Amino acid sequence: MTEKSFSPTDDENDTLLFEKLQEHVLAHYPNPERKGCPDPAVLKSLIDDPGNITLDALNDLHIFKCAECTRLLMELRQKKKQSGTSE
């Protein structure tokens, strides 16, 4: 007998995957002192023009283990989305 596991479908941008990753980071990686965080301007550039950001500028993969950076990225993405729909 073969067991089927529940696997919700994701879109072509892996939105569900990234939402789950965000939830995990927010719950497990607090960083109120913002130790090791890249400059907010770097995170804004990551949202606006991701092809021009290096891992070095992002302090390697720091953003995947920092709730503060994740919150800021979520806010920046929301602002970009809102400004795109208001034009």
Residue frames as qw, qx, qy, qz and C-alpha x, y, z in Angstrom:
[[0.000, 0.890, 0.456, 0.000, 0.00, 0.00, 0.00],
 [0.434, 0.287, 0.006, 0.854, 1.38, 3.40, -1.00],
 [0.187, -0.724, -0.440, 0.498, 0.86, 6.36, 1.30],
 [0.299, 0.682, 0.248, 0.619, 0.10, 9.70, -0.24],
 [0.354, -0.392, -0.343, 0.777, 1.39, 12.74, 1.54],
 [0.150, 0.916, 0.360, -0.095, -0.36, 16.06, 1.46],
 [0.480, -0.172, 0.228, 0.830, 1.60, 18.44, -0.70],
 [0.271, 0.832, 0.302, -0.378, -0.04, 21.74, -1.51],
 [0.658, 0.496, 0.274, 0.495, 0.78, 23.02, -4.95],
 [0.317, -0.618, 0.032, 0.718, 3.11, 25.93, -5.28],
 [0.500, 0.843, 0.090, -0.175, 3.35, 28.48, -8.04],
 [0.790, 0.484, -0.069, 0.370, 6.21, 28.96, -10.50],
 [0.115, 0.763, -0.346, 0.533, 7.91, 31.42, -8.12],
 [0.583, -0.105, -0.723, 0.356, 7.85, 28.96, -5.20],
 [0.255, -0.590, 0.073, -0.762, 5.79, 31.43, -3.18],
 [0.838, -0.467, -0.160, -0.232, 4.58, 28.81, -0.70],
 [0.832, 0.006, -0.284, 0.476, 8.15, 27.65, -0.08],
 [0.288, 0.381, -0.212, 0.853, 9.32, 31.20, 0.62],
 [0.501, -0.591, -0.047, -0.630, 6.35, 31.93, 2.87],
 [0.909, -0.355, -0.214, 0.029, 7.17, 28.84, 4.95],
 [0.670, 0.165, -0.251, 0.679, 10.82, 29.86, 5.09],
 [0.056, -0.558, 0.099, -0.822, 9.83, 33.34, 6.27],
 [0.732, -0.548, -0.127, -0.384, 7.60, 31.85, 8.99],
 [0.902, -0.157, -0.254, 0.313, 10.45, 29.63, 10.16],
 [0.461, 0.313, -0.210, 0.803, 12.98, 32.47, 10.28],
 [0.284, -0.603, 0.010, -0.745, 10.57, 34.79, 12.10],
 [0.830, -0.479, -0.137, -0.251, 9.83, 32.12, 14.71],
 [0.935, -0.228, -0.066, 0.264, 13.34, 30.78, 15.27],
 [0.654, 0.144, -0.013, 0.743, 15.94, 33.47, 14.53],
 [0.137, -0.968, -0.210, 0.027, 15.30, 36.66, 16.51],
 [0.633, 0.107, -0.038, 0.766, 18.03, 39.26, 16.17],
 [0.116, -0.934, -0.335, 0.050, 16.87, 42.39, 18.03],
 [0.408, -0.699, 0.208, 0.549, 20.43, 43.74, 18.16],
 [0.654, 0.746, -0.012, -0.125, 20.61, 43.37, 14.34],
 [0.458, -0.591, 0.595, 0.296, 24.03, 41.70, 14.57],
 [0.427, -0.092, 0.772, 0.462, 25.47, 41.00, 11.12],
 [0.459, 0.706, 0.515, -0.160, 22.58, 42.60, 9.24],
 [0.440, 0.263, 0.362, 0.778, 23.33, 44.15, 5.87],
 [0.044, 0.199, 0.082, -0.976, 22.56, 47.82, 5.40],
 [0.463, 0.526, 0.585, -0.407, 18.84, 48.45, 4.77],
 [0.374, 0.687, -0.275, -0.559, 19.79, 50.02, 1.42],
 [0.037, 0.302, -0.918, -0.254, 21.26, 46.67, 0.37],
 [0.289, 0.297, 0.886, -0.209, 18.01, 44.90, 1.26],
 [0.429, 0.685, 0.202, -0.553, 16.05, 47.51, -0.72],
 [0.254, 0.579, -0.611, -0.476, 18.34, 46.89, -3.68],
 [0.175, -0.046, 0.983, 0.033, 17.71, 43.16, -3.30],
 [0.403, 0.544, 0.651, -0.343, 13.99, 43.83, -3.78],
 [0.356, 0.793, -0.012, -0.494, 14.40, 46.41, -6.56],
 [0.586, 0.666, -0.440, -0.140, 17.22, 44.85, -8.57],
 [0.865, -0.395, 0.306, -0.042, 18.23, 41.43, -7.19],
 [0.885, 0.375, 0.014, 0.278, 20.66, 40.69, -10.03],
 [0.329, 0.743, -0.270, 0.516, 23.00, 43.43, -8.86],
 [0.551, -0.690, 0.339, -0.325, 23.38, 42.22, -5.26],
 [0.523, 0.376, -0.752, 0.138, 26.23, 39.94, -4.25],
 [0.783, -0.406, -0.467, 0.061, 26.26, 37.40, -1.46],
 [0.506, 0.017, -0.345, 0.791, 29.07, 39.42, 0.06],
 [0.148, -0.348, -0.011, -0.926, 26.83, 42.50, 0.23],
 [0.718, -0.416, -0.286, -0.479, 24.19, 40.37, 1.96],
 [0.323, -0.544, 0.700, -0.331, 26.74, 39.04, 4.49],
 [0.049, 0.084, -0.983, -0.155, 26.46, 35.68, 2.76],
 [0.375, -0.389, -0.742, -0.397, 23.15, 34.07, 3.68],
 [0.043, -0.024, -0.572, 0.819, 22.53, 36.10, 6.85],
 [0.467, -0.050, -0.071, -0.880, 18.99, 36.99, 5.75],
 [0.701, -0.111, -0.638, -0.298, 17.96, 33.34, 6.01],
 [0.604, -0.297, -0.637, 0.376, 18.76, 33.35, 9.71],
 [0.135, -0.096, -0.285, 0.944, 17.57, 36.79, 10.80],
 [0.061, 0.679, 0.724, -0.111, 14.01, 37.68, 11.72],
 [0.035, -0.742, -0.092, 0.663, 14.77, 41.41, 11.54],
 [0.028, -0.318, 0.608, 0.726, 16.05, 41.22, 7.94],
 [0.055, 0.330, 0.908, 0.251, 13.12, 38.99, 7.00],
 [0.041, 0.745, 0.544, -0.385, 10.64, 41.51, 8.45],
 [0.002, 0.654, -0.186, -0.733, 12.30, 44.36, 6.56],
 [0.053, -0.098, 0.800, 0.590, 12.32, 42.38, 3.31],
 [0.074, 0.533, 0.843, 0.013, 8.62, 41.56, 3.73],
 [0.023, 0.786, 0.285, -0.548, 7.87, 45.25, 4.32],
 [0.041, -0.509, 0.450, 0.733, 9.92, 46.34, 1.30],
 [0.087, 0.146, 0.890, 0.423, 8.23, 43.76, -0.95],
 [0.068, 0.686, 0.699, -0.192, 4.80, 44.93, 0.25],
 [0.007, 0.745, 0.017, -0.666, 5.68, 48.59, -0.42],
 [0.057, -0.282, 0.676, 0.678, 6.93, 47.71, -3.89],
 [0.084, 0.375, 0.901, 0.200, 3.78, 45.74, -4.61],
 [0.041, 0.772, 0.505, -0.384, 1.58, 48.61, -3.40],
 [0.011, -0.657, 0.218, 0.721, 3.47, 51.22, -5.42],
 [0.102, -0.076, 0.820, 0.558, 3.17, 49.04, -8.51],
 [0.049, 0.538, 0.835, 0.107, -0.60, 48.82, -8.18],
 [0.033, -0.781, -0.356, 0.512, -1.12, 52.51, -7.42],
 [0.141, -0.403, 0.393, 0.815, 0.46, 53.75, -10.62]]
